[in-house]
Amino acid sequence: MSGLACLAQPQAPRASSRAPRGHQKRCVAQAPRPSDSRAGDRQQGSANPRASRLVPSAQAAHQQAPQTVQPSAAPDTEVSPSRIQPLNKEEMSRTVRAVILAGGETKSPLTKYRAMPAVPLGSSLLMVDVPLNNCLQSGINKIYVLTQFQSHTLNSHIAASYPPMKFGGPDQQAWVDVLAAQQTVTAREWYQGSADAVRKNLGELRDEARGVTPARDYIILSGSAVYNMDMARLVAFHREKNADVTIAMHAVGEDDARGKGIAQVHPSSCKVMKFVEKPSADDLATLRRDSSKAQAGQEYLANMGIYVFKREALFRLVDRPQLVHIGHHVIPNALAQEMKIYAFQHDGYWHDVSSLKDFFETNLDLADPDALMGAMDHMTGRKGSCLPPATMHDTELDRVIVGDGSVLVGCKISNSVLGECTYVGRGTRIEHSLVLGNGAWTDDAIREAASQAGKVVYGVGENCYLRRCVVDENASIGNNVQIINKSGVKEADRSEDSGFMIQDGIVVIMRNAIIPDGVVI
């Protein structure tokens, strides 16, 4: 199915009574799983009458400590998210808009040439395809993607993969529009934060020039997280509560809680009573969940970076220049106004990808049949590439995702992800690694011709050993190379002279790098 058709008629996700699981759609080869686990530690409708109680100034908004104001209103009746019936796709298409935040800078070797939402995920997706698939499969087909940092690859992918559609009247339109950071007559600066990015695009988000029915609710999502969520159920919960803002949340342990937005939530009504971004140890003590509801490692509810705003609430809350970030400023400000803010708990798989280690672990989860349990199987990249199927000769694979167009010859690979058009030579072993693939198909004959002509030979050569590393796109790795972080280095930047970096102990072979024969890293 083409991306064009999918945009107009998104497929519903497959129902499952199990916890989410998944290996990515594409060629997946797996042998019976051994008892040992993979190496590496895991990380991780009306305005409020009290709306005049706002943060008084820009200076105050930035200098004040995180708000911990508790609404005085008594908790309302219980409405469990699991009991809510999702809205139908026609209603979602007509009354809900999605805004994907994909413009932030990330300190990772993989973002030297592109934004994190444009980094390949699994064998066929980009990171941005995850929120786009979640929206489309829930019926939301009017989507805006806000870009800024290293945006060319991302902008090109969206334009090629998600073309606009119109099948009749204005409400039958479907689009994924890129709203790139720009200078205007009223705004000369780049996006300063998530709320600032939304504010600078309010003119487009109102849809006034398109002639469509005005949106009733807006979903704002991060472009750098991996999860599977029924957005129709989330919006139904939001409307059932008549909420001004609903925050999707996921249970985490104390170590993860320190770096995220944590909420204190009423156990029966799901009302947010308190919200602190990156809480201190003292704050965490007051934000811990009821022990009867929290299992070990799930003592706190963390912000997933997914929000549902009522139309009027969004335009009022973000239209204040001093409120720069949604988590740091907008949510505390809404609590200070005693607006109705609720938490929707997501119990499925979720991994925020804010670092190289996050990205590495998430990709390895895709190849692990016990980690995601099918949650990502239905997601498609819609790139429309015409590649031959993967070819494997005398190859041993265990928990491996293999991208289309790959050629594997006499090698042994385990717990790894291979992107499209990956070549791996005879005698090579790859363990717990990501090989992001190449831009063109290759085989033994093409590699031999390129070598004789003195050209770059893409792929991984013969008799190599790769362990706990990431090989970026279009890299050339010679024969008898070892990439194993032999010295146990935690951080290093050798990208300019040797073509690799090390972050969190993970070796990254840079995009377009050439690693000569016999090198040991």
Summary of the structure (lengths in Angstrom):
residues: 521
radius of gyration: 23.7
end to end distance: 43.0
largest distance: 77.3
contacts: 1791
relative contact order: 0.16
helix: 23%
strand: 26%
